[in-house]
């Protein structure tokens, strides 16, 4: 008896092997592209996180101090600042938020002390921080991240007394 070699079996095996190779190639390409997209997304998130942190921090501070004479604009070492007043045990304290050396800084100090802008704590990396007091208790806050993304938003204080900017304590904090 003569044994016949089945040639269709070897073609079927070759086809299966080729199909598996194509599948593995597409799987590798998909993994490479996915890793690249993930890396770009993480880089973007890292560059925007400073801006998001700053927006959230400023908004929270603003809401915490939304009371009569609690929020005002001033300066610290001739650097414009957004200021928040606290009274603890009948003593006034000022929290300054300002931009110095590419960082949004915070400094909490007694209102009668000689504060220095270099004593502040860095909150987030920013290239620009501006505040503008507008009519009816609104404050316009403008931030720019180190990657150039700008965020501008309005916060409204329930204390809308326009004459409150001329109180001696506010003049003292501004100097």
ZIQUIUR-V609881 format. One record per residue. OMEGA is omega in radians with two decimals (999 if undefined). Layout:
omega=OMEGA
omega=OMEGA
This chain:
omega=-3.12
omega=3.09
omega=3.09
omega=3.10
omega=-3.10
omega=-3.10
omega=-3.14
omega=3.11
omega=3.13
omega=3.09
omega=3.11
omega=3.11
omega=3.11
omega=3.12
omega=3.12
omega=3.12
omega=3.11
omega=3.11
omega=3.09
omega=3.11
omega=3.12
omega=3.11
omega=-3.14
omega=3.12
omega=3.12
omega=3.10
omega=3.11
omega=3.10
omega=3.13
omega=3.10
omega=3.13
omega=3.13
omega=3.12
omega=3.12
omega=3.12
omega=3.11
omega=3.11
omega=3.14
omega=3.11
omega=3.12
omega=3.14
omega=3.09
omega=3.11
omega=3.13
omega=3.12
omega=-3.12
omega=-3.14
omega=-3.04
omega=3.09
omega=3.12
omega=3.12
omega=3.10
omega=-3.12
omega=-3.14
omega=-3.13
omega=-3.11
omega=-3.13
omega=3.14
omega=3.13
omega=3.10
omega=-3.13
omega=-3.12
omega=3.13
omega=-3.04
omega=-3.09
omega=3.11
omega=-3.11
omega=3.13
omega=-3.11
omega=-3.07
omega=3.07
omega=3.06
omega=-3.14
omega=3.10
omega=3.12
omega=-3.05
omega=-3.13
omega=3.06
omega=3.12
omega=-3.08
omega=2.95
omega=-2.99
omega=3.12
omega=-3.11
omega=3.03
omega=3.01
omega=-3.12
omega=-3.11
omega=3.09
omega=3.09
omega=-3.11
omega=3.07
omega=3.14
omega=2.98
omega=3.12
omega=2.95
omega=-3.04
omega=3.12
omega=3.09
omega=3.09
omega=3.09
omega=3.14
omega=2.94
omega=-3.05
omega=3.04
omega=3.07
omega=3.08
omega=-3.08
omega=3.06
omega=-3.06
omega=-3.12
omega=-3.13
omega=3.08
omega=-3.07
omega=3.09
omega=-3.12
omega=-3.14
omega=-3.12
omega=-3.07
omega=3.11
omega=3.14
omega=3.13
omega=-3.10
omega=3.08
omega=3.12
omega=3.04
omega=3.12
omega=3.07
omega=3.14
omega=3.04
omega=3.12
omega=3.07
omega=-3.12
omega=3.11
omega=3.04
omega=3.06
omega=3.13
omega=3.02
omega=3.06
omega=-3.14
omega=3.10
omega=3.14
omega=3.03
omega=-3.14
omega=3.12
omega=3.10
omega=3.05
omega=3.13
omega=-3.10
omega=3.05
omega=3.11
omega=-3.12
omega=3.12
omega=3.01
omega=-3.08
omega=3.07
omega=3.10
omega=3.05
omega=-3.07
omega=3.14
omega=-3.10
omega=-3.13
omega=-3.09
omega=3.10
omega=-3.06
omega=3.12
omega=-3.10
omega=-3.12
omega=3.12
omega=3.09
omega=3.13
omega=-3.14
omega=-3.12
omega=-3.11
omega=999
